[in-house]
Structure formats: structure tokens, C-alpha cells
Amino acid sequence: MSERFHDIALTVNGEDVRERVDARKTLVDFLREDLSLTGSHVGCEHGVCGACTVRVDGVVVRGCLMLAVQCDGTRVETIEGVSDLGEIADLQSAFETRNALQCGYCTPGMLLTAQELLASGRVPSRDEIRAHISGNYCRCTGYQAIVDAVEAVAQSRAGGRR
Amino acid sequence: MKPAPFAYERARSLDHAIELIAGAEDARLLAGGQSLIATLNMRLSRPQLLVDINRVPDLDRITLNTSQIEIGALVRYAEAERSAEIATHAPLIAKALPFIGHPAIRNRGTIGGSIAFGDPAAELPACFVALDGEAVIAGPSGTRVVKADAFYKGLFESALTPRDVLTAIRIPAATSETRTAFAELARRHGDYAMVGLAATARAAGKALSDVRIVFFGVGTTPVRAHSAEAALATGDIEAAVKTIAADLEPPDDVQATGAVKRQLAGVLLRRVARQLMGEDA
């Protein structure tokens, strides 16, 4: 007989996690409610706003469009882990310097999404940056400062490699 | 909102998936989940059982046969975007992929999921019909192949029964004579299109033959514009645009009124026709 509840084992920000989950629980609700990792936000719950963005096995996904039960055996990273490792310290600093956030609701998703583009190592055009963050809504900044921050970090990372 | 309760099973193999959905009253296959989980969250869909096929082996391959490219149902959009085989042998798909959703959606969403779900405003079902592709379908009584022109039957209705699994699509590999073109208009990059258009043709010098023009976002399924196809084969773009009213009766929806959609369809047809004829749109 098929079951609603399942045992899962995964790593979250490098730590082993074992939990029993209801199949209907989304990944972002699991992270927030069961693991108290509230940096990933819940906005639209249907994949439009990007506030719930997390990384699963190294790529960004919508935390509201993946079930926790599907993450058995995967490696999940949230803004807390990526921030603690210092991987995006320069990007976070650029967001602060340029006022690329106001209320902060979109910021964790925006940072993780931008980092995926920056990790490609190229210096993207402003249009490419806009296309890449098109799935992340910000209702405060009007995006201009966010694009500025991402562009500045792309340039400084490229400069640092020279 | 949160999904209503359901049971969950992870299929170990294709046969296991077919067995699991055959044994349940109301089961749904879960592939990339980028449409399905949204409908679960909004409780537009309340299946009793989700059968997760994400770890079924061998469904994520891209294979080149003699004259066809076969794309496994579990190939994700992001993988397809990086695929040299798709860029070379299925250039229409390569052109359409950047228009689908956003990076985080393309990291999860699958080619097979889009074809099977058949959202009338989605890019890939229209490409599949424009490419005269074939769907490879596994069911309880074996595997069958259905041509794209016969695949879509109505709003979210296709040749797939509730007991079937779409395992791959096959499309004719592009040759030096193949011309493809793609265009869409959306309010925001990555949104569902107000109107979109996928097209293929065979070029012989300046002339076009075997023109296939398929609109999306204008009806309950991808819509072939047969009159426009015939007109474009004679090289007359304006005549083709004039036939739009005969080919398309787009209903009003949240994106735009039918009249606006018909007007935009003509704009896109001009762009796509110029692409097919080898001029920049």
C-alpha cells in the first residue's frame, strides 16, 4: 500500500538530516518548519516569485515546486549555509552598498540566483543579468540597484582573476 | 496554499512506474513538477498518489539515430540548453528553450513533462508539432509511437491515457535544408506567452516547402495555421498574414483579448517568415 509518510535522509548545508515527512510537504516548508531555516521565504507558492529559491545538488530550484520527500539522498543548500561559507560575501556586500534590498524578502532568492549566473565565470551583460533574475520578484528596489550590484561583482571577480 | 494529502511512491524502473499507476485510482506521474506541484499547491489537482519517475534510469538520454534525434522524457530544460546534439540536430528546440520559465524552473522542468502536460500556452508542445515529431509511449500493453499531429486532442488532453508513461520524443534531425524559426510575445521574460509561434520548413534555394506553422497561446492545443503554411510556400508573407483570421480564433484570456492575440499573431508570423527565408527578423 502506498504511504503518505516517508523517512528521508539528506544533507542540508553540509549537515546530515534524517526526518519523517508527509509527502505533501514542500521543500521550503520542510526547511522552515522542521529545520527552522527561515532564510528561505514563502511567497507565491506556485513558482512565480522566487522567494523560496534554494540549491539542490548544486543547482537553484524553487523550494515550493519540489517536495521534501523528493530530496531523499540529495544535497540541499540554503542561504544560511551559502552565507556562512563566505561563498557570496562579496555579493552580499555589494547588495548592501548599493541599496539592492529594502525589505529583504526577495534577497536570499535573489542572491542564490545571481550567484548561479556569476559562478559561470563570465561577465554577463545587464540584459543577461535581467533575464537571469527574471524569475525573482522584488517589490521594493525596481531592480536597477540589484542589476548594478550583480554587475559590479561580476566585474570585480573577473578583475581579481587577471 | 498547501497541497491536499496524497501518497507518494518512487518508481525504480519504467515497469515499476507503469505498475504503480495501473494499481491506483487516481495517480499522477511526477517528473520535473514545475507545473504539477504548482497545481497541487493551489489544489487545482488532488491526486491520491504521486508516482515519482525522476530516478527511473535511462529516461534522461539524448540519442542520435540515423535520421532522428530522440530526447528522453526526463531530460531537463537546462541540460537540453547545454546539449551540443540538440543545438546541432534540433535547433528549433534550442531556440525555444531560453523562453521557458526562469533558470530555477529550467533546472528542474523536463522536456517530457512539458510535452505530456500539453499546456496550450507552452513552447515545447508547439515545437513538437512544428517538427512533425513522434511521442514514444509505454503502457501496460507495451510501447507505441504516436505522431505529433495526432498527439494533442483537447485542453490538457492527449494520446496519453492515465496508465501511460511518455518515455521520449523523436524528431527528424535537421539537415542543411532545414529552416526553423521561433518567436513569442510575453509580458515578462519567462512568463507564459500571450502568443507564440514555432515554425519549420525545407529550403530549396529561395523557395520553401513543407512549411509547418504552429501557434501557441491561441487555443486549447498547439494550433497549426494551414492556410498560412500554404501561402508561405509561395513566398508571399503578406498573403500569409491575411490568412491568420481564417486560421486562428483565439479566445480572450487573462493575457490578452482574442483580437489582440490575432493582431500579435500576424506580427510574429512576419518575423518568423523572414527567419525561415534566411533574413534577419
Boltz contact constraints between the chains, C-beta under 6 A:
constraints:
  - contact:
      token1: [A, 2]
      token2: [B, 7]
      max_distance: 6.0
  - contact:
      token1: [A, 2]
      token2: [B, 9]
      max_distance: 6.0
  - contact:
      token1: [A, 2]
      token2: [B, 49]
      max_distance: 6.0
  - contact:
      token1: [A, 3]
      token2: [B, 7]
      max_distance: 6.0
  - contact:
      token1: [A, 4]
      token2: [B, 5]
      max_distance: 6.0
  - contact:
      token1: [A, 4]
      token2: [B, 7]
      max_distance: 6.0
  - contact:
      token1: [A, 23]
      token2: [B, 6]
      max_distance: 6.0
  - contact:
      token1: [A, 23]
      token2: [B, 8]
      max_distance: 6.0
  - contact:
      token1: [A, 24]
      token2: [B, 3]
      max_distance: 6.0
  - contact:
      token1: [A, 24]
      token2: [B, 5]
      max_distance: 6.0
  - contact:
      token1: [A, 24]
      token2: [B, 6]
      max_distance: 6.0
  - contact:
      token1: [A, 45]
      token2: [B, 41]
      max_distance: 6.0
  - contact:
      token1: [A, 46]
      token2: [B, 38]
      max_distance: 6.0
  - contact:
      token1: [A, 46]
      token2: [B, 41]
      max_distance: 6.0
  - contact:
      token1: [A, 46]
      token2: [B, 42]
      max_distance: 6.0
  - contact:
      token1: [A, 47]
      token2: [B, 38]
      max_distance: 6.0
  - contact:
      token1: [A, 53]
      token2: [B, 104]
      max_distance: 6.0
  - contact:
      token1: [A, 59]
      token2: [B, 107]
      max_distance: 6.0
  - contact:
      token1: [A, 60]
      token2: [B, 104]
      max_distance: 6.0
  - contact:
      token1: [A, 61]
      token2: [B, 104]
      max_distance: 6.0
  - contact:
      token1: [A, 61]
      token2: [B, 107]
      max_distance: 6.0
  - contact:
      token1: [A, 61]
      token2: [B, 108]
      max_distance: 6.0
  - contact:
      token1: [A, 62]
      token2: [B, 104]
      max_distance: 6.0
  - contact:
      token1: [A, 65]
      token2: [B, 33]
      max_distance: 6.0
  - contact:
      token1: [A, 65]
      token2: [B, 34]
      max_distance: 6.0
  - contact:
      token1: [A, 65]
      token2: [B, 37]
      max_distance: 6.0
  - contact:
      token1: [A, 69]
      token2: [B, 8]
      max_distance: 6.0
  - contact:
      token1: [A, 131]
      token2: [B, 189]
      max_distance: 6.0
  - contact:
      token1: [A, 132]
      token2: [B, 103]
      max_distance: 6.0
  - contact:
      token1: [A, 134]
      token2: [B, 102]
      max_distance: 6.0
  - contact:
      token1: [A, 134]
      token2: [B, 189]
      max_distance: 6.0
  - contact:
      token1: [A, 134]
      token2: [B, 190]
      max_distance: 6.0
  - contact:
      token1: [A, 135]
      token2: [B, 102]
      max_distance: 6.0
  - contact:
      token1: [A, 135]
      token2: [B, 104]
      max_distance: 6.0
  - contact:
      token1: [A, 135]
      token2: [B, 190]
      max_distance: 6.0
